[in-house]
């Protein structure tokens, strides 16, 4: 991560020799993890200096110099007055991991609506895309609880996205399903939208996109089981869809699964998240405690 990435406002970015000939805006976008248009705007507004002088976004770099970048204060958008307090599972200058409760959407449905993004924005400084909001590298369904990872800066968000793309992020879930699944199973299937209902997803389509996961049984009950699921890909609704279409629907899932009188949401919890820390690549592991409604479901099934 470039020097100054965690200093609010001020960045000193050394230009390596092999960047000679590159445009200022393109170099900044790559070095600070921001969009090309934002890098261009910063230079056009006189916020980028070389040897103490402002420069054009189209200026060609010589290599070996240093850019001084002064970022404006991030913009604050509308906020809800009803944001819940979120437990922090891990926090540093680059990233924040929180335990999202079931029922809380990750992003606001309309500006100012209650969301995990809005709640997290109160937990320290964020500057992503020029806004005082956390950067999202992944998402959880509204009805899913557990580990949710946010970036505090453009550069941290770019690093997390690279880690996800390189399969360097481990995501494990607990799922309570109906049926009698095998002790262990790996799934690698096509994945796409349901032709008759584009709001739903399915493995039963011809698609170049693949969905991969594996699971093992943690506990068995009469007609149900607790699974530990490890994701190989991060498709929308993936766990719910793949398990349901294998004959092991998630309890409480009113879209792909089966209703349950013992839990009012899908019995799915993002229990563990491991990723390389953007600042130095060290492995971070976050674990979200099992929420009370899922614990009660397991006790009920045990009885």
ABEGO torsion letter per residue (X at the ends): XBBGAABBGBBBBBBBAAABGBBAAAAAAAAAGBBAAAAAAAAAAGABBBGGBBBBAABBBAEGBBBBBBBBBBBBBBBBAABBBBBBABBBAABBBBBBBBGBBABBABBGBBBAAAAAAABEBBBBGGBBBBBBABBBBAABBEBBBBBABAAAAAAAAAAAAAGABBBBBBBBBBEBBBABBBBBBBBBBBAABAABBBAABBBABBBBBBBBBABBBBGBBBBBBBBABBBBGAAAAAAAAAGBBBBGBAAABBBBAABABBBBBBABBBBBBAAAGBBBBBBBBBBAAAAAAAAAAAX
